[in-house]
């Protein structure tokens, strides 16, 4: 009976010594919220930050030009 149990583990026609087992690696899954929220914040946040920096630099340059203009006139 013990040989019939071990034979039932392998289908007929497969040699017991030539059987190769493949290792299946299962990676832990991450919830979609942990991926979507940083992606959306980067997609929306970076352009807003870049726009804010550009506007601040333009304003600073405009104030510097006005200061130089006043200094040259007076």
N, CA, C and O atoms as a Tripos MOL2 file, in Angstrom:
@<TRIPOS>MOLECULE
protein
  296   295    74     0     0
PROTEIN
NO_CHARGES

@<TRIPOS>ATOM
      1 N           0.8080   -1.1960    0.0000 N.3       1 UNK1
      2 CA          0.0000    0.0000    0.0000 C.3       1 UNK1
      3 C           0.8550    1.2660    0.0000 C.2       1 UNK1
      4 O           0.4770    2.2650   -0.6130 O.2       1 UNK1
      5 N           1.9980    1.2370    0.6780 N.am      2 UNK2
      6 CA          2.8310    2.4320    0.7350 C.3       2 UNK2
      7 C           3.3740    2.7860   -0.6490 C.2       2 UNK2
      8 O           3.5510    3.9670   -0.9460 O.2       2 UNK2
      9 N           3.6450    1.7880   -1.5070 N.am      3 UNK3
     10 CA          4.1210    2.0980   -2.8550 C.3       3 UNK3
     11 C           3.0120    2.7030   -3.6880 C.2       3 UNK3
     12 O           3.2960    3.5350   -4.5500 O.2       3 UNK3
     13 N           1.7910    2.3340   -3.4770 N.am      4 UNK4
     14 CA          0.7000    2.9190   -4.2510 C.3       4 UNK4
     15 C           0.4640    4.3730   -3.8480 C.2       4 UNK4
     16 O           0.0500    5.1840   -4.6760 O.2       4 UNK4
     17 N           0.7220    4.7050   -2.6000 N.am      5 UNK5
     18 CA          0.5720    6.0850   -2.1730 C.3       5 UNK5
     19 C           1.6670    6.9550   -2.7780 C.2       5 UNK5
     20 O           1.3970    8.0790   -3.1990 O.2       5 UNK5
     21 N           2.9040    6.4500   -2.8280 N.am      6 UNK6
     22 CA          3.9750    7.2500   -3.4080 C.3       6 UNK6
     23 C           3.8150    7.3440   -4.9230 C.2       6 UNK6
     24 O           4.2050    8.3460   -5.5230 O.2       6 UNK6
     25 N           3.2450    6.3130   -5.5480 N.am      7 UNK7
     26 CA          3.0090    6.3700   -6.9860 C.3       7 UNK7
     27 C           1.9030    7.3650   -7.3170 C.2       7 UNK7
     28 O           1.8940    7.9260   -8.4120 O.2       7 UNK7
     29 N           0.9900    7.5900   -6.4130 N.am      8 UNK8
     30 CA         -0.0990    8.5130   -6.7050 C.3       8 UNK8
     31 C           0.3640    9.9670   -6.6640 C.2       8 UNK8
     32 O          -0.3240   10.8490   -7.1780 O.2       8 UNK8
     33 N           1.5270   10.2250   -6.0560 N.am      9 UNK9
     34 CA          2.0390   11.5940   -6.0110 C.3       9 UNK9
     35 C           2.5340   12.0550   -7.3760 C.2       9 UNK9
     36 O           2.4640   13.2460   -7.6810 O.2       9 UNK9
     37 N           3.0210   11.1600   -8.1850 N.am     10 UNK10
     38 CA          3.5320   11.5000   -9.5060 C.3      10 UNK10
     39 C           2.6210   10.8980  -10.5650 C.2      10 UNK10
     40 O           2.1850    9.7570  -10.4110 O.2      10 UNK10
     41 N           2.3200   11.6240  -11.6300 N.am     11 UNK11
     42 CA          1.5240   11.0560  -12.7210 C.3      11 UNK11
     43 C           2.2710    9.9150  -13.4140 C.2      11 UNK11
     44 O           3.4970    9.8300  -13.3460 O.2      11 UNK11
     45 N           1.5290    9.0600  -14.0660 N.am     12 UNK12
     46 CA          2.1400    7.9220  -14.7540 C.3      12 UNK12
     47 C           3.0480    8.4180  -15.8730 C.2      12 UNK12
     48 O           2.7090    9.3740  -16.5710 O.2      12 UNK12
     49 N           4.1750    7.7890  -16.0430 N.am     13 UNK13
     50 CA          5.0940    8.1290  -17.1300 C.3      13 UNK13
     51 C           6.1850    9.0980  -16.7110 C.2      13 UNK13
     52 O           7.0580    9.3980  -17.5250 O.2      13 UNK13
     53 N           6.1810    9.5990  -15.4930 N.am     14 UNK14
     54 CA          7.2210   10.5150  -15.0400 C.3      14 UNK14
     55 C           8.1620    9.7450  -14.1380 C.2      14 UNK14
     56 O           7.7430    9.0850  -13.1870 O.2      14 UNK14
     57 N           9.4310    9.8420  -14.4530 N.am     15 UNK15
     58 CA         10.4450    9.1480  -13.6580 C.3      15 UNK15
     59 C          10.6350    9.8970  -12.3360 C.2      15 UNK15
     60 O          10.7280   11.1240  -12.3380 O.2      15 UNK15
     61 N          10.6930    9.1970  -11.2330 N.am     16 UNK16
     62 CA         10.8120    9.8110   -9.9170 C.3      16 UNK16
     63 C          12.1430   10.5390   -9.7500 C.2      16 UNK16
     64 O          12.1960   11.5550   -9.0570 O.2      16 UNK16
     65 N          13.2160   10.0520  -10.3640 N.am     17 UNK17
     66 CA         14.5280   10.6490  -10.1790 C.3      17 UNK17
     67 C          14.7200   11.8860  -11.0680 C.2      17 UNK17
     68 O          15.5010   12.7710  -10.7180 O.2      17 UNK17
     69 N          14.0330   11.9630  -12.1920 N.am     18 UNK18
     70 CA         14.2050   13.0860  -13.1080 C.3      18 UNK18
     71 C          13.2380   14.2300  -12.8270 C.2      18 UNK18
     72 O          13.2660   15.2380  -13.5330 O.2      18 UNK18
     73 N          12.4120   14.1030  -11.8480 N.am     19 UNK19
     74 CA         11.4380   15.1460  -11.5230 C.3      19 UNK19
     75 C          12.1660   16.3370  -10.9160 C.2      19 UNK19
     76 O          12.8740   16.1890   -9.9190 O.2      19 UNK19
     77 N          11.9960   17.5350  -11.5170 N.am     20 UNK20
     78 CA         12.6090   18.7590  -11.0150 C.3      20 UNK20
     79 C          11.5070   19.6370  -10.4220 C.2      20 UNK20
     80 O          10.4570   19.8430  -11.0300 O.2      20 UNK20
     81 N          11.7700   20.1390   -9.2400 N.am     21 UNK21
     82 CA         10.8040   21.0100   -8.5860 C.3      21 UNK21
     83 C          11.1940   22.4560   -8.8540 C.2      21 UNK21
     84 O          12.3520   22.8390   -8.6920 O.2      21 UNK21
     85 N          10.2160   23.2520   -9.2650 N.am     22 UNK22
     86 CA         10.4670   24.6650   -9.4870 C.3      22 UNK22
     87 C          10.0520   25.4300   -8.2380 C.2      22 UNK22
     88 O           9.0420   25.1250   -7.6040 O.2      22 UNK22
     89 N          10.8500   26.4210   -7.9070 N.am     23 UNK23
     90 CA         10.5610   27.2370   -6.7410 C.3      23 UNK23
     91 C           9.7270   28.4280   -7.1840 C.2      23 UNK23
     92 O          10.1170   29.1670   -8.0880 O.2      23 UNK23
     93 N           8.6030   28.6070   -6.5580 N.am     24 UNK24
     94 CA          7.7320   29.7450   -6.8490 C.3      24 UNK24
     95 C           7.9090   30.7470   -5.7140 C.2      24 UNK24
     96 O           7.6680   30.4460   -4.5450 O.2      24 UNK24
     97 N           8.3370   31.9410   -6.0950 N.am     25 UNK25
     98 CA          8.5630   32.9960   -5.1080 C.3      25 UNK25
     99 C           7.3380   33.8900   -5.1010 C.2      25 UNK25
    100 O           6.9500   34.4340   -6.1350 O.2      25 UNK25
    101 N           6.7390   34.0380   -3.9500 N.am     26 UNK26
    102 CA          5.5680   34.8930   -3.8050 C.3      26 UNK26
    103 C           5.9990   36.1250   -3.0170 C.2      26 UNK26
    104 O           6.3920   36.0350   -1.8530 O.2      26 UNK26
    105 N           5.9170   37.2860   -3.6850 N.am     27 UNK27
    106 CA          6.2900   38.5310   -3.0380 C.3      27 UNK27
    107 C           5.0890   39.0890   -2.2840 C.2      27 UNK27
    108 O           3.9490   38.9140   -2.7140 O.2      27 UNK27
    109 N           5.3350   39.7480   -1.1800 N.am     28 UNK28
    110 CA          4.2090   40.3350   -0.4490 C.3      28 UNK28
    111 C           3.5910   41.4660   -1.2680 C.2      28 UNK28
    112 O           4.3000   42.2710   -1.8720 O.2      28 UNK28
    113 N           2.2960   41.5120   -1.2760 N.am     29 UNK29
    114 CA          1.6160   42.5350   -2.0660 C.3      29 UNK29
    115 C           1.4420   43.8050   -1.2430 C.2      29 UNK29
    116 O           1.4190   43.7740   -0.0130 O.2      29 UNK29
    117 N           1.3220   44.9050   -1.9460 N.am     30 UNK30
    118 CA          1.1500   46.2070   -1.3190 C.3      30 UNK30
    119 C          -0.2240   46.7200   -1.7250 C.2      30 UNK30
    120 O          -0.6550   46.5240   -2.8620 O.2      30 UNK30
    121 N          -0.8980   47.3650   -0.8090 N.am     31 UNK31
    122 CA         -2.2150   47.9000   -1.1360 C.3      31 UNK31
    123 C          -2.0740   49.0190   -2.1630 C.2      31 UNK31
    124 O          -1.0800   49.7460   -2.1530 O.2      31 UNK31
    125 N          -3.0540   49.1630   -3.0420 N.am     32 UNK32
    126 CA         -2.9530   50.1930   -4.0890 C.3      32 UNK32
    127 C          -2.8540   51.6130   -3.5400 C.2      32 UNK32
    128 O          -2.2620   52.4820   -4.1790 O.2      32 UNK32
    129 N          -3.4240   51.8530   -2.3690 N.am     33 UNK33
    130 CA         -3.3730   53.2050   -1.8090 C.3      33 UNK33
    131 C          -1.9340   53.6270   -1.5140 C.2      33 UNK33
    132 O          -1.5940   54.8050   -1.6260 O.2      33 UNK33
    133 N          -1.1050   52.6810   -1.1450 N.am     34 UNK34
    134 CA          0.2830   53.0170   -0.8200 C.3      34 UNK34
    135 C           1.0830   53.3680   -2.0620 C.2      34 UNK34
    136 O           2.1600   53.9550   -1.9580 O.2      34 UNK34
    137 N           0.5750   53.0190   -3.2330 N.am     35 UNK35
    138 CA          1.2780   53.3290   -4.4820 C.3      35 UNK35
    139 C           0.6260   54.5160   -5.1830 C.2      35 UNK35
    140 O           1.3240   55.3720   -5.7260 O.2      35 UNK35
    141 N          -0.6910   54.5750   -5.1760 N.am     36 UNK36
    142 CA         -1.3990   55.6150   -5.9190 C.3      36 UNK36
    143 C          -1.2020   56.9780   -5.2770 C.2      36 UNK36
    144 O          -0.9880   57.9640   -5.9830 O.2      36 UNK36
    145 N          -1.2680   57.0550   -3.9660 N.am     37 UNK37
    146 CA         -1.1560   58.3570   -3.2980 C.3      37 UNK37
    147 C           0.1960   59.0230   -3.5550 C.2      37 UNK37
    148 O           0.2140   60.2080   -3.8880 O.2      37 UNK37
    149 N           1.3420   58.3210   -3.4170 N.am     38 UNK38
    150 CA          2.6110   58.9980   -3.7500 C.3      38 UNK38
    151 C           2.7330   59.3620   -5.2290 C.2      38 UNK38
    152 O           3.3210   60.3910   -5.5640 O.2      38 UNK38
    153 N           2.1890   58.5370   -6.1080 N.am     39 UNK39
    154 CA          2.2640   58.8530   -7.5410 C.3      39 UNK39
    155 C           1.4670   60.1170   -7.8450 C.2      39 UNK39
    156 O           1.9590   61.0050   -8.5420 O.2      39 UNK39
    157 N           0.2490   60.2050   -7.3330 N.am     40 UNK40
    158 CA         -0.5870   61.3770   -7.5990 C.3      40 UNK40
    159 C           0.0300   62.6210   -6.9800 C.2      40 UNK40
    160 O           0.0270   63.6870   -7.5950 O.2      40 UNK40
    161 N           0.5560   62.4930   -5.7710 N.am     41 UNK41
    162 CA          1.1640   63.6650   -5.1410 C.3      41 UNK41
    163 C           2.3990   64.1270   -5.9020 C.2      41 UNK41
    164 O           2.6610   65.3280   -5.9720 O.2      41 UNK41
    165 N           3.1610   63.2010   -6.4740 N.am     42 UNK42
    166 CA          4.3230   63.5980   -7.2760 C.3      42 UNK42
    167 C           3.8880   64.2370   -8.5940 C.2      42 UNK42
    168 O           4.4710   65.2280   -9.0360 O.2      42 UNK42
    169 N           2.8610   63.6620   -9.2140 N.am     43 UNK43
    170 CA          2.3950   64.1860  -10.5050 C.3      43 UNK43
    171 C           1.8210   65.5870  -10.3260 C.2      43 UNK43
    172 O           2.0380   66.4550  -11.1710 O.2      43 UNK43
    173 N           1.0940   65.8170   -9.2420 N.am     44 UNK44
    174 CA          0.5150   67.1380   -9.0110 C.3      44 UNK44
    175 C           1.4660   68.0500   -8.2490 C.2      44 UNK44
    176 O           1.5010   69.2540   -8.5030 O.2      44 UNK44
    177 N           2.2260   67.5030   -7.3330 N.am     45 UNK45
    178 CA          3.0660   68.3250   -6.4660 C.3      45 UNK45
    179 C           4.2690   68.9270   -7.1610 C.2      45 UNK45
    180 O           4.5820   70.0960   -6.9380 O.2      45 UNK45
    181 N           4.9470   68.1670   -7.9930 N.am     46 UNK46
    182 CA          6.1550   68.6840   -8.6370 C.3      46 UNK46
    183 C           5.8640   69.8570   -9.5660 C.2      46 UNK46
    184 O           6.5690   70.8640   -9.4930 O.2      46 UNK46
    185 N           4.8630   69.7750  -10.4330 N.am     47 UNK47
    186 CA          4.5930   70.9500  -11.2800 C.3      47 UNK47
    187 C           4.1800   72.1760  -10.4660 C.2      47 UNK47
    188 O           4.5560   73.2990  -10.8040 O.2      47 UNK47
    189 N           3.4110   71.9680   -9.3990 N.am     48 UNK48
    190 CA          3.0150   73.1080   -8.5640 C.3      48 UNK48
    191 C           4.2340   73.7250   -7.8790 C.2      48 UNK48
    192 O           4.3520   74.9480   -7.7990 O.2      48 UNK48
    193 N           5.1280   72.8880   -7.3910 N.am     49 UNK49
    194 CA          6.3490   73.3970   -6.7640 C.3      49 UNK49
    195 C           7.2090   74.1460   -7.7810 C.2      49 UNK49
    196 O           7.7330   75.2190   -7.4850 O.2      49 UNK49
    197 N           7.3500   73.5840   -8.9680 N.am     50 UNK50
    198 CA          8.1520   74.2450  -10.0080 C.3      50 UNK50
    199 C           7.5260   75.5860  -10.4090 C.2      50 UNK50
    200 O           8.2390   76.5720  -10.5970 O.2      50 UNK50
    201 N           6.2040   75.6210  -10.5380 N.am     51 UNK51
    202 CA          5.5150   76.8620  -10.8860 C.3      51 UNK51
    203 C           5.6920   77.9120   -9.7870 C.2      51 UNK51
    204 O           5.9030   79.0900  -10.0750 O.2      51 UNK51
    205 N           5.6070   77.4820   -8.5420 N.am     52 UNK52
    206 CA          5.7760   78.4020   -7.4280 C.3      52 UNK52
    207 C           7.2030   78.9730   -7.4050 C.2      52 UNK52
    208 O           7.3880   80.1680   -7.1750 O.2      52 UNK52
    209 N           8.1940   78.1320   -7.6400 N.am     53 UNK53
    210 CA          9.5830   78.5990   -7.6710 C.3      53 UNK53
    211 C           9.7920   79.5840   -8.8160 C.2      53 UNK53
    212 O          10.4570   80.6050   -8.6440 O.2      53 UNK53
    213 N           9.2300   79.2840   -9.9740 N.am     54 UNK54
    214 CA          9.3790   80.1850  -11.1260 C.3      54 UNK54
    215 C           8.7390   81.5350  -10.8350 C.2      54 UNK54
    216 O           9.3140   82.5820  -11.1350 O.2      54 UNK54
    217 N           7.5400   81.5040  -10.2470 N.am     55 UNK55
    218 CA          6.8600   82.7660   -9.9320 C.3      55 UNK55
    219 C           7.6350   83.5820   -8.9010 C.2      55 UNK55
    220 O           7.7380   84.8020   -9.0250 O.2      55 UNK55
    221 N           8.1800   82.9170   -7.8860 N.am     56 UNK56
    222 CA          8.9620   83.6270   -6.8640 C.3      56 UNK56
    223 C          10.2230   84.2350   -7.4640 C.2      56 UNK56
    224 O          10.5780   85.3650   -7.1270 O.2      56 UNK56
    225 N          10.9020   83.5140   -8.3400 N.am     57 UNK57
    226 CA         12.1090   84.0490   -8.9700 C.3      57 UNK57
    227 C          11.7920   85.2250   -9.8790 C.2      57 UNK57
    228 O          12.5520   86.1920   -9.9270 O.2      57 UNK57
    229 N          10.6750   85.1550  -10.6020 N.am     58 UNK58
    230 CA         10.2820   86.2770  -11.4660 C.3      58 UNK58
    231 C           9.9540   87.5180  -10.6310 C.2      58 UNK58
    232 O          10.3340   88.6330  -10.9870 O.2      58 UNK58
    233 N           9.2490   87.3150   -9.5240 N.am     59 UNK59
    234 CA          8.8900   88.4420   -8.6570 C.3      59 UNK59
    235 C          10.1490   89.0570   -8.0470 C.2      59 UNK59
    236 O          10.2780   90.2780   -7.9610 O.2      59 UNK59
    237 N          11.0650   88.2020   -7.6290 N.am     60 UNK60
    238 CA         12.3070   88.7040   -7.0420 C.3      60 UNK60
    239 C          13.1120   89.5030   -8.0720 C.2      60 UNK60
    240 O          13.6810   90.5460   -7.7470 O.2      60 UNK60
    241 N          13.1560   89.0130   -9.3080 N.am     61 UNK61
    242 CA         13.8750   89.7240  -10.3660 C.3      61 UNK61
    243 C          13.1970   91.0570  -10.6810 C.2      61 UNK61
    244 O          13.8680   92.0570  -10.9370 O.2      61 UNK61
    245 N          11.8520   91.0640  -10.6590 N.am     62 UNK62
    246 CA         11.1280   92.3070  -10.9340 C.3      62 UNK62
    247 C          11.3970   93.3380   -9.8440 C.2      62 UNK62
    248 O          11.6110   94.5140  -10.1380 O.2      62 UNK62
    249 N          11.3870   92.8990   -8.5830 N.am     63 UNK63
    250 CA         11.6800   93.8220   -7.4890 C.3      63 UNK63
    251 C          13.1120   94.3380   -7.5730 C.2      63 UNK63
    252 O          13.3620   95.5050   -7.2740 O.2      63 UNK63
    253 N          14.0460   93.4960   -7.9710 N.am     64 UNK64
    254 CA         15.4410   93.9240   -8.1130 C.3      64 UNK64
    255 C          15.5780   94.9400   -9.2440 C.2      64 UNK64
    256 O          16.3300   95.9060   -9.1130 O.2      64 UNK64
    257 N          14.8680   94.7400  -10.3460 N.am     65 UNK65
    258 CA         14.9110   95.7090  -11.4460 C.3      65 UNK65
    259 C          14.3360   97.0490  -11.0110 C.2      65 UNK65
    260 O          14.8880   98.1030  -11.3300 O.2      65 UNK65
    261 N          13.2060   97.0060  -10.2680 N.am     66 UNK66
    262 CA         12.6030   98.2500   -9.7930 C.3      66 UNK66
    263 C          13.5430   98.9790   -8.8380 C.2      66 UNK66
    264 O          13.6530  100.2030   -8.8920 O.2      66 UNK66
    265 N          14.2220   98.2360   -7.9650 N.am     67 UNK67
    266 CA         15.1690   98.8320   -7.0210 C.3      67 UNK67
    267 C          16.3260   99.4820   -7.7790 C.2      67 UNK67
    268 O          16.7390  100.5920   -7.4440 O.2      67 UNK67
    269 N          16.8480   98.8040   -8.7930 N.am     68 UNK68
    270 CA         17.9440   99.3780   -9.5770 C.3      68 UNK68
    271 C          17.4880  100.6080  -10.3450 C.2      68 UNK68
    272 O          18.2440  101.5690  -10.4820 O.2      68 UNK68
    273 N          16.2650  100.5850  -10.8430 N.am     69 UNK69
    274 CA         15.7500  101.7140  -11.6020 C.3      69 UNK69
    275 C          15.6270  102.9470  -10.6840 C.2      69 UNK69
    276 O          15.9780  104.0580  -11.0800 O.2      69 UNK69
    277 N          15.1220  102.7340   -9.4530 N.am     70 UNK70
    278 CA         14.9980  103.8300   -8.5010 C.3      70 UNK70
    279 C          16.3730  104.3710   -8.0930 C.2      70 UNK70
    280 O          16.5480  105.5760   -7.9110 O.2      70 UNK70
    281 N          17.3330  103.4720   -7.9550 N.am     71 UNK71
    282 CA         18.6850  103.8560   -7.5510 C.3      71 UNK71
    283 C          19.3560  104.6740   -8.6630 C.2      71 UNK71
    284 O          20.0840  105.6270   -8.3860 O.2      71 UNK71
    285 N          19.1050  104.2940   -9.9140 N.am     72 UNK72
    286 CA         19.7250  105.0010  -11.0340 C.3      72 UNK72
    287 C          19.0840  106.3850  -11.2490 C.2      72 UNK72
    288 O          19.7630  107.3250  -11.6620 O.2      72 UNK72
    289 N          17.7960  106.5050  -10.9710 N.am     73 UNK73
    290 CA         17.1170  107.7880  -11.1790 C.3      73 UNK73
    291 C          17.4770  108.7820  -10.0780 C.2      73 UNK73
    292 O          17.5940  109.9770  -10.3510 O.2      73 UNK73
    293 N          17.6520  108.3270   -8.8660 N.am     74 UNK74
    294 CA         17.8230  109.2410   -7.7410 C.3      74 UNK74
    295 C          19.2040  109.5530   -7.4200 C.2      74 UNK74
    296 O          19.4640  110.3150   -6.4890 O.2      74 UNK74
@<TRIPOS>BOND
     1     1     2 1
     2     2     3 1
     3     3     4 2
     4     3     5 am
     5     5     6 1
     6     6     7 1
     7     7     8 2
     8     7     9 am
     9     9    10 1
    10    10    11 1
    11    11    12 2
    12    11    13 am
    13    13    14 1
    14    14    15 1
    15    15    16 2
    16    15    17 am
    17    17    18 1
    18    18    19 1
    19    19    20 2
    20    19    21 am
    21    21    22 1
    22    22    23 1
    23    23    24 2
    24    23    25 am
    25    25    26 1
    26    26    27 1
    27    27    28 2
    28    27    29 am
    29    29    30 1
    30    30    31 1
    31    31    32 2
    32    31    33 am
    33    33    34 1
    34    34    35 1
    35    35    36 2
    36    35    37 am
    37    37    38 1
    38    38    39 1
    39    39    40 2
    40    39    41 am
    41    41    42 1
    42    42    43 1
    43    43    44 2
    44    43    45 am
    45    45    46 1
    46    46    47 1
    47    47    48 2
    48    47    49 am
    49    49    50 1
    50    50    51 1
    51    51    52 2
    52    51    53 am
    53    53    54 1
    54    54    55 1
    55    55    56 2
    56    55    57 am
    57    57    58 1
    58    58    59 1
    59    59    60 2
    60    59    61 am
    61    61    62 1
    62    62    63 1
    63    63    64 2
    64    63    65 am
    65    65    66 1
    66    66    67 1
    67    67    68 2
    68    67    69 am
    69    69    70 1
    70    70    71 1
    71    71    72 2
    72    71    73 am
    73    73    74 1
    74    74    75 1
    75    75    76 2
    76    75    77 am
    77    77    78 1
    78    78    79 1
    79    79    80 2
    80    79    81 am
    81    81    82 1
    82    82    83 1
    83    83    84 2
    84    83    85 am
    85    85    86 1
    86    86    87 1
    87    87    88 2
    88    87    89 am
    89    89    90 1
    90    90    91 1
    91    91    92 2
    92    91    93 am
    93    93    94 1
    94    94    95 1
    95    95    96 2
    96    95    97 am
    97    97    98 1
    98    98    99 1
    99    99   100 2
   100    99   101 am
   101   101   102 1
   102   102   103 1
   103   103   104 2
   104   103   105 am
   105   105   106 1
   106   106   107 1
   107   107   108 2
   108   107   109 am
   109   109   110 1
   110   110   111 1
   111   111   112 2
   112   111   113 am
   113   113   114 1
   114   114   115 1
   115   115   116 2
   116   115   117 am
   117   117   118 1
   118   118   119 1
   119   119   120 2
   120   119   121 am
   121   121   122 1
   122   122   123 1
   123   123   124 2
   124   123   125 am
   125   125   126 1
   126   126   127 1
   127   127   128 2
   128   127   129 am
   129   129   130 1
   130   130   131 1
   131   131   132 2
   132   131   133 am
   133   133   134 1
   134   134   135 1
   135   135   136 2
   136   135   137 am
   137   137   138 1
   138   138   139 1
   139   139   140 2
   140   139   141 am
   141   141   142 1
   142   142   143 1
   143   143   144 2
   144   143   145 am
   145   145   146 1
   146   146   147 1
   147   147   148 2
   148   147   149 am
   149   149   150 1
   150   150   151 1
   151   151   152 2
   152   151   153 am
   153   153   154 1
   154   154   155 1
   155   155   156 2
   156   155   157 am
   157   157   158 1
   158   158   159 1
   159   159   160 2
   160   159   161 am
   161   161   162 1
   162   162   163 1
   163   163   164 2
   164   163   165 am
   165   165   166 1
   166   166   167 1
   167   167   168 2
   168   167   169 am
   169   169   170 1
   170   170   171 1
   171   171   172 2
   172   171   173 am
   173   173   174 1
   174   174   175 1
   175   175   176 2
   176   175   177 am
   177   177   178 1
   178   178   179 1
   179   179   180 2
   180   179   181 am
   181   181   182 1
   182   182   183 1
   183   183   184 2
   184   183   185 am
   185   185   186 1
   186   186   187 1
   187   187   188 2
   188   187   189 am
   189   189   190 1
   190   190   191 1
   191   191   192 2
   192   191   193 am
   193   193   194 1
   194   194   195 1
   195   195   196 2
   196   195   197 am
   197   197   198 1
   198   198   199 1
   199   199   200 2
   200   199   201 am
   201   201   202 1
   202   202   203 1
   203   203   204 2
   204   203   205 am
   205   205   206 1
   206   206   207 1
   207   207   208 2
   208   207   209 am
   209   209   210 1
   210   210   211 1
   211   211   212 2
   212   211   213 am
   213   213   214 1
   214   214   215 1
   215   215   216 2
   216   215   217 am
   217   217   218 1
   218   218   219 1
   219   219   220 2
   220   219   221 am
   221   221   222 1
   222   222   223 1
   223   223   224 2
   224   223   225 am
   225   225   226 1
   226   226   227 1
   227   227   228 2
   228   227   229 am
   229   229   230 1
   230   230   231 1
   231   231   232 2
   232   231   233 am
   233   233   234 1
   234   234   235 1
   235   235   236 2
   236   235   237 am
   237   237   238 1
   238   238   239 1
   239   239   240 2
   240   239   241 am
   241   241   242 1
   242   242   243 1
   243   243   244 2
   244   243   245 am
   245   245   246 1
   246   246   247 1
   247   247   248 2
   248   247   249 am
   249   249   250 1
   250   250   251 1
   251   251   252 2
   252   251   253 am
   253   253   254 1
   254   254   255 1
   255   255   256 2
   256   255   257 am
   257   257   258 1
   258   258   259 1
   259   259   260 2
   260   259   261 am
   261   261   262 1
   262   262   263 1
   263   263   264 2
   264   263   265 am
   265   265   266 1
   266   266   267 1
   267   267   268 2
   268   267   269 am
   269   269   270 1
   270   270   271 1
   271   271   272 2
   272   271   273 am
   273   273   274 1
   274   274   275 1
   275   275   276 2
   276   275   277 am
   277   277   278 1
   278   278   279 1
   279   279   280 2
   280   279   281 am
   281   281   282 1
   282   282   283 1
   283   283   284 2
   284   283   285 am
   285   285   286 1
   286   286   287 1
   287   287   288 2
   288   287   289 am
   289   289   290 1
   290   290   291 1
   291   291   292 2
   292   291   293 am
   293   293   294 1
   294   294   295 1
   295   295   296 2
@<TRIPOS>SUBSTRUCTURE
     1 UNK1         2 RESIDUE 1 A UNK
     2 UNK2         6 RESIDUE 1 A UNK
     3 UNK3        10 RESIDUE 1 A UNK
     4 UNK4        14 RESIDUE 1 A UNK
     5 UNK5        18 RESIDUE 1 A UNK
     6 UNK6        22 RESIDUE 1 A UNK
     7 UNK7        26 RESIDUE 1 A UNK
     8 UNK8        30 RESIDUE 1 A UNK
     9 UNK9        34 RESIDUE 1 A UNK
    10 UNK10       38 RESIDUE 1 A UNK
    11 UNK11       42 RESIDUE 1 A UNK
    12 UNK12       46 RESIDUE 1 A UNK
    13 UNK13       50 RESIDUE 1 A UNK
    14 UNK14       54 RESIDUE 1 A UNK
    15 UNK15       58 RESIDUE 1 A UNK
    16 UNK16       62 RESIDUE 1 A UNK
    17 UNK17       66 RESIDUE 1 A UNK
    18 UNK18       70 RESIDUE 1 A UNK
    19 UNK19       74 RESIDUE 1 A UNK
    20 UNK20       78 RESIDUE 1 A UNK
    21 UNK21       82 RESIDUE 1 A UNK
    22 UNK22       86 RESIDUE 1 A UNK
    23 UNK23       90 RESIDUE 1 A UNK
    24 UNK24       94 RESIDUE 1 A UNK
    25 UNK25       98 RESIDUE 1 A UNK
    26 UNK26      102 RESIDUE 1 A UNK
    27 UNK27      106 RESIDUE 1 A UNK
    28 UNK28      110 RESIDUE 1 A UNK
    29 UNK29      114 RESIDUE 1 A UNK
    30 UNK30      118 RESIDUE 1 A UNK
    31 UNK31      122 RESIDUE 1 A UNK
    32 UNK32      126 RESIDUE 1 A UNK
    33 UNK33      130 RESIDUE 1 A UNK
    34 UNK34      134 RESIDUE 1 A UNK
    35 UNK35      138 RESIDUE 1 A UNK
    36 UNK36      142 RESIDUE 1 A UNK
    37 UNK37      146 RESIDUE 1 A UNK
    38 UNK38      150 RESIDUE 1 A UNK
    39 UNK39      154 RESIDUE 1 A UNK
    40 UNK40      158 RESIDUE 1 A UNK
    41 UNK41      162 RESIDUE 1 A UNK
    42 UNK42      166 RESIDUE 1 A UNK
    43 UNK43      170 RESIDUE 1 A UNK
    44 UNK44      174 RESIDUE 1 A UNK
    45 UNK45      178 RESIDUE 1 A UNK
    46 UNK46      182 RESIDUE 1 A UNK
    47 UNK47      186 RESIDUE 1 A UNK
    48 UNK48      190 RESIDUE 1 A UNK
    49 UNK49      194 RESIDUE 1 A UNK
    50 UNK50      198 RESIDUE 1 A UNK
    51 UNK51      202 RESIDUE 1 A UNK
    52 UNK52      206 RESIDUE 1 A UNK
    53 UNK53      210 RESIDUE 1 A UNK
    54 UNK54      214 RESIDUE 1 A UNK
    55 UNK55      218 RESIDUE 1 A UNK
    56 UNK56      222 RESIDUE 1 A UNK
    57 UNK57      226 RESIDUE 1 A UNK
    58 UNK58      230 RESIDUE 1 A UNK
    59 UNK59      234 RESIDUE 1 A UNK
    60 UNK60      238 RESIDUE 1 A UNK
    61 UNK61      242 RESIDUE 1 A UNK
    62 UNK62      246 RESIDUE 1 A UNK
    63 UNK63      250 RESIDUE 1 A UNK
    64 UNK64      254 RESIDUE 1 A UNK
    65 UNK65      258 RESIDUE 1 A UNK
    66 UNK66      262 RESIDUE 1 A UNK
    67 UNK67      266 RESIDUE 1 A UNK
    68 UNK68      270 RESIDUE 1 A UNK
    69 UNK69      274 RESIDUE 1 A UNK
    70 UNK70      278 RESIDUE 1 A UNK
    71 UNK71      282 RESIDUE 1 A UNK
    72 UNK72      286 RESIDUE 1 A UNK
    73 UNK73      290 RESIDUE 1 A UNK
    74 UNK74      294 RESIDUE 1 A UNK
